[in-house]
Amino acid sequence: MADLVTADVQRVEGAAGTHSYSLEETKAFANFINNNLGSDEALKDLLPLNPMDESLFSSVHDGTLLCKLLNFAVPNTIDERAVNWPHKKNRALNNFEIGENQNVAVNSAKAVGCSTVNIGAEDMTAGTPHLVLGLVWQVMKLALFSEINLTHHPELYRLLEDGEELSDFMKLPAEHILIRWFNFHLAAAGWERRVKDFSGSIKDGENYTVLLAQIAPEQCNRGPLSMSPEDRAEAVIAGAAKLGVERFIQPSDITNGISKLNLAFVAALFNNWPALEVIESEEQLRELRDVLDEDDESMGREERAFRNWINNLGIEGTVDRLFDDLRDGVILLQVLDHLKPGCVEWKKVNKTPNNTWKKSENCNKVIDIIQNSLGMKLVGIDGNNLVEGHKMYTLAVMWRLMEYHIVGSVSGLDEKGILSWANGRAGSTIGSFRAKELKTSKWLADLLFAIDNRVIDHAEINEGSDDEERMANAKYVITAARKLCTVYALPEDILEVKQKLIFHMVATLYTVDHE
């Protein structure tokens, strides 16, 4: 499902050469932001954006819009108490305050699943068009795709194909689920055509017209089939508006087959009007519960942290599902080569392993390199554990890689050395990264203040006497830390004292303090 080249492209000269960006995307993204953030009082001096000019790029200058957009896409990602707001200071932000906001935005984007390789805080401050559009699109996808899953829509069960396992369906990316949803309704309408992408399959607007008439027969009909493609596209957008989809794309985006924008449009249609019958079969509901309950919430947070870390290393390929995508060993070997260049003999690697034996060979190489080249211990784990997608062993391997990424870059310091440094800097002492005192986040706040007293306001830290206070502290401390570095831990990880992710956060702060 490759994107078509958009019809309207702008080119800009920069220090890194000439880059092009889509005017259609600029317009659609501006409309999306206006629709969803336009009523936010904190952004009243920035919004609404003019979709017909380049105000989108200048509006991200101080970082506040990006912070708000991230919180819209993934609620509570950023504690807004830690953001510098012009309306609260009654003045324009200075360069340091802008830099803090941009660091929070970019580092938070990494933590929730965006790839920010080659995207820095300074690019957002400068409003570099193709990089702003790249980051905004990723955040938009997070917002649009967040509920396209069985957890939020158990009725997606109805899209399973004959003989398909529910666990396999859960592995499908949102784009594939949306195509299946689209075709499910086309089939139910008795329409012979099917969509296979978000470009050529929808350019004439006919499939859209039938979809709308099928999912909302009281609001829409097939009348637009007799119209010209241009008028039909306008009718499709008007029909979607009746279903609660605020206009953010243009008829020309449909007729030009702009894949990215049509994907967003279909996602918005699904989110507003899925039109799938509720699952009532007790057997099907039981199967759903069994599959969904397999994922431990805590383990899921670790999986997300490791996945997002890999996706921001700048290696080839993307990890969507950690336990499945690492089973052939290829991505893990790329990670190893990134961490310690030259440690992988690529001539001996099966780069496209097509059977279990070749995958096992690769994964055994991974274990061998971790132990013998990186010098990290792995007890009771072999390559077959990775090939089988064993969750506990895969997480153990990932932890060793992430640990080496930090510890290997700080002059061989181990966990005890990092703890000793942190206790000295914080001015108070914890016995380990499993210490119950960490639940309140007060020790972490002290550490941050010692590293840079501008990033944290102790007046925002409470006693942490109950879960509500502890959660508020954890949210604030994580956002404050993201002014300095990337933190993959979530507030829940602090409250539950997840030793590995807290250690990673503190070790990363060590590197900041020693820059």
N, C-alpha and C positions, 0 to 999 in steps of 0.2 A: 504494500500500500504506500508507494512512494509519493511524496508531494509533487504536484505539478508546479512548474515554474509560474509564479504569479504574473498577471498581465501588467501590473503597474509597479515598477521597481525604481527605487531611488538609490543613487550611488553617492558615497561620501568618501573623501580622502582623509586618512588618518596616519598616525605615526607608524602603524603596522601595515599600511598600504590601503588599497581601495576596497571598501566593503559595500555591499548592496543590502537594502532592506525593503520590505514590502509595504507599500502605502496602504494596501487593503488590510494587512495585519494591523498597521498603526491605527487605522480608523476603527476596526473591530475591537481591538484591545482597549482603546479609549472609551468606546461605548460600553464595553463590559464593566470597566472601572466606574464610569458614571452611574450605571444602573445599580451597582451593588454597594458603592461607597459614597454616592452623591449626597446622601443625607447626613453624613458624619460631620458633626460640628467641628471636630478637630482638623478637618481638611477643607473647611469652607473657603480658605484663601487659595486653594489649589484646584478645587472642583467647582463646576464641571469642566472637564477638558474639552477643548475644541477638537473634534475628530478630524477636522479638515486641515489642521496644521500640525506642527511638531511639538505642541505643548506637552504631549506625553513625556517626551525626553527631558524637557526642562522641569517637569513636575516631580521627577524622582530625585532632584538635586540634593535635598536635605535628608532623604531617607525615610521621612515620616510616611509617605504614601506607600512605599514598599512594605514597611512594618504593618500598616493597616491591611494591605492586600494579603500578606501572609497570614494574619490573624483571621481574615475572612475565609481563606482557603483551609486553614488548619487551626481552628479556634484554640486560643490560649497558648499558642506557640511562643509568643513574645509577651512578657509582662510590661505593659505600657507605662508603668511607673518608672521603668528604667530608660525609657525613650526621652530624648530631648525634644520638647514641643515649643515651637515659637510662640504660640498663643499663651502658654503658661509663663514664659519668660518675658513676654511683652516686647520682644525684639527679634531681629533675625539671628539665626544661629551662627556661631563662629565656626571656623574650620575644624577645630577639635571636636566640637559637638556634632557637626555634620559627619565627621569621620566615625565617631562612636555609633551614630545611627546606622550608617551604611555597613559598618562591621556587624552590627546586630542583625541587620536584614540579610546580608549575604551568608553569614555563619548560621543563622537560623534556617535559611533556605536549604543549605547543605543538610542540616540535621533532620529536616522533614522529607528529604528525598529528591531535592533538585540537584542537578549536576552543575557545579559552578566552575568547572575547569576553564581556565582562561577568562573568567569573569571575576573582577575584583571590586572592592568598595570604591576605588577611584574611578572605575568605569561608570558606575552608577552616578557618582557625583558629577562626572563630565557629561552624562546623558548620551553616551556612545550608542547610537541608534540600534545597530544589529545586536549588541549585547543586552541592551535594555529589553528589546523585544524577545530575545532568547530567554531571559529570566522571567519576564512577565508571562510568557506562554507556559513555562513550566509550572508557575504558581497557579495559573488559570486551570491547567489540567488537574492539579491537585484538588481544586475546588469542584470542578465538574465531574471528576471520576470518583470522588471520595465515597459515594454511596452506590456505585455500580458494582455491587457484590451481594453474595447470598446473606451476609449478616444483616444488611439493611433492607434487602429485597429477597426474602425467601422464595417469592414467586418466580424468580429467575430459574428455579428448578424446572419449570416448564420448557425451558430452552434446551434441555439435555437431548442429545441425539440418541438414536437406538443403540444400545450396548455401551453407551458412554458412562464411565464412572463419575460420580459426583466429585470425587477428589481431583479428577482430571479437569473437570469443568472449572473448578476453583482456581486452576493454574492459568486459565486464559486471561490475557491482558484485557483491559476495559475496551480497547478498540475492537477486539474480536467479539466480545460479548455484545457490543452495540450493533455490529453487522449481523450477528445471529438474531438479535432482537428485531431489527429492521426486517429481515427476511421472514421471520416467524409471522409477523403481521401481514407481510405481502402474501404469504402462502394462505393465511387465514382469509384474506380478501379474495382469493381465487385469481390473483394476478400472476401471470406467467413469468414475468421478469424477476430477477434477483439482483441485489447489490453485492459487489465484491470489493468495493473500495469507497472512498469518500470523494472521489474526483469524477472519473468518466461515468460511473454508474448513476450519478445523480445530476449530471449537468443539464439534462432537459427538463428536470423538475417533475417528471411523470411519477417516478417511484415515491418521491416526497408526497405528491398529491394523493396517491393511493394510501400511503401510510397514514396521513392525517385523517382521511375519510374513514379508515378502518379503526383507528384508536379513539376517535372522537366524532362519531357519526352525527351527533346533535349539533356540533359546532362547525364541522367541515364536510365537504362533499367532493365528488370527482368532477365537478363543473370545470375547474381550471384545465382539465385535459384538452379542452377544445381551444384553449388560448395559445398565443405564441409563447415560446420558451421564456422570453423576458417577462411577459405579463404573468405567466404561470409562476415564475420565481417570486414575483412580488406577492402573488396570492398565497404562496406557501408561507412566506414570512408573516403575512397578515393572519393566516390561519393559526400559525404557531403562537402568535400574540394572544389569540383567544384562549389558548391553553396555559397562559401564564409565562410564556417565553418572551421576555423583553427583547425588543429589536436591538441586535448588536452587529449582525452581518447585513450585507446589501444583496439585492437580487443578482448583481453581477458576480458576487462571490459564488453563487450557485451556478450560473451559466458558464463561468470560467472554470468551474471545477476546482476551486482552491481547497485542497484536501484538508489542511489544518483547520480552516474556518468551518468547513462542513462537518468535520469531526466534532468540533465544539458545539455546533448547532444541534447535531443529533444527540449529543450527551445532554444538552439542555432540554431537549424534547423528552428524553427518557426520564430525567429527573423530575420534570413537571407532570408527565402523563405516561407512565409505563404501560398502563392498560393490560396488565397480566392478572389473571384470576388468582385469588389468594389460595395458598395450599391448604387443603382441609384434610387430606388423607393422613391418618395417624401414622401409618407406616412411613410415608414420605417425610412427615415432620420428625419422626424418630431418627430417620437416616440423616436428616439435616442436622439435628442436634448432636448426633454422634460425631459427624465430621467436623462441625464447627467447634465442638468442645475439645477436639484433639489438640488444638493450639493453646498452649499455656500462655497467658497474657504476659508474664514476665519473660518467658523465652521469646515471645513475639517481639518484645521491645529490644532484646539483644539482637535478634535477627535483623530488625530494622536498622539498628545502629551499625552493625557490621556491613550490611548491604549498602547503606548510604556512604559509609567510609570507602568501600571499594569503588563505588561509582564516582567518587571525587578524586581518585588517584590519577586519572588521565590515561588509563590503560584502554586497550581495544575492547569493545563489547560492553554490554550493560547487564547488571545483575538485577533481575526482577523478583526472583524467588530463590533465596540463598541456598536452601537445601537441595534444590533441583539443578540450579545453574552451575553449581560447583562440582557436580558429580563426575564430569569427564576430566577434571584436573587442569584444563587449559587455562581458565581464568586464574586459578590459584597459582599456576606457574608464572603467569604474567605479573601477578601481585608480587611474588617472590623476586622476580627479575627487577621490578621497580624498586623494591626495598633494598636489594643488594645486587646492583647491576653486575652481570656476568656469572651469577651463581647458577643459572640454568643453561644447560647444553642443549640448545634448541634443535640441533641436528638429531638428537636422540629422543625428541618429543613427538608423540602422536598428535599432530595439530588438529586433525579432524577424526578423532577416534569413533569408529562405527560399531564397536562391539565391546562387551564387558571386559575382555582381556586387555584391550588397548587402553581403556579408561583406567583399569586397575594399575597398569604400568605407569601411567601418568601420575596417578594419585600416590603410588609408592614413591615416586620421585619427589613429590611434594613433601611427604613425611621425612624422607632422607635428607633433603636440603634444609628443612627446618631444624632437624636435630644436629646435622654434621656441619652445615655451612653457617647457619645462623646461631647455632649453639643453644637452642631452646629445647627444653625437655618436653617430650610427649609420652606419657605412660599408658600402655595398653591400647594404643591406637594404630591401626594400619590403613593402608590405602583402600581396602575393601569397605571400611566403615564410611569413607567419603563417597565411594561409588554407590553405596546403598542409600545415601542421603540420611544417614543416622544423625539426628538432630543434636544430641548431646556431644558427640564426637566432632561434628562439624563446627559447633560453637567453640569447642575447646581449641581446635586448630585456628579458627579465626581470632580467638583471643591472643594466641601466641604471636600471630602476625601483627595484630594491632599493637601488642605490647612491644614487639621489636621495633615497630615504626617509631614509637616514642622513646623507649629506653635505649634503643640502639643509637639514637641520635643525641643522647645526653651523657656522653663519655662513660658508658658502661655502668651507670648507676642502676641499682636494682630497686625493688619496691621499698626496701628498708631505707635506702639512701634518700629516695624521694620523700618518704614519710618524715625522716629526720630533718630534711631541708624545710618541709612545709610546716612542721611544728615550730621550728625556729623562726620562720617568717611570720606565722600567725600570732605568735606570742602566747599561745595556749597549746595544750598537748592532748592528742588522742593516741590511744595505744595501737591502733591499726586502722586500715580502711574498712574494717567491719564494725568499728566502734559505734555503739548506739547513740552517742552524742551527735553524730553526724546528721541524725534525723532532723534536728532543729535548723540546720544550715548555718548556725552562728559561727562555727569554726571556719567554714568555707567563706563566709562574709569577711571574717577577720583576715583570712589569707588574701583575698582579693584586695582589700583595703591596703594591706601592706605592700602589695605589688604595684598598685596604682590607686591612690586614694580618690581619684576623680571619677572612677567608674561605679562607685557604690555609695549610697547614702544610708548610713547606719540608722537613721530615723525611720527607714522603711522596714527594718528588721525587728520583729517582735520576739517574745520569749519562747515561742514555739511550744506552748503548754498543751495544745490539742492538735488534732489532725488538720483542722482548718488553718490554724496559724502556721503549722509546719509546712503545709502545702503552699501557702502564700510566700513564705520565706524561700522555699525551694524554687518557685517560679521566678522570683526576683533575682536570686543569686545566679541562676542559670543564664538569664538574659544579661545580667551584668557581666558575667564571664565571657559571653559572646561578643562583648565589646573588644575583647583582647584576643580571642582565639575561637576555634570551632569546638563546640561541646556537643557530643552526641547523646549524653545522658538526658533523661527526662526527669521532671520533678518527682514522679513516682519512684524512680531509681534511687533518689536520695532518701525519700521516706522509707523505702524498703532496705536501705543501706546495701545497694548492689555494689559489692566491693570492686569488681572489675571496671565498671563504668565510672565510678567515683575516682578510682586510681588513674584511669585514662585522663579524666578532667584535670586532676591535680598535676599529673606528669606533663600535660600540655601547658599548664600554667608555669611549670618549671622552665620549659623552653622559652616562654615569653619573658620570664624574669631574667633569663641569661642571654637575651639577644644583644 
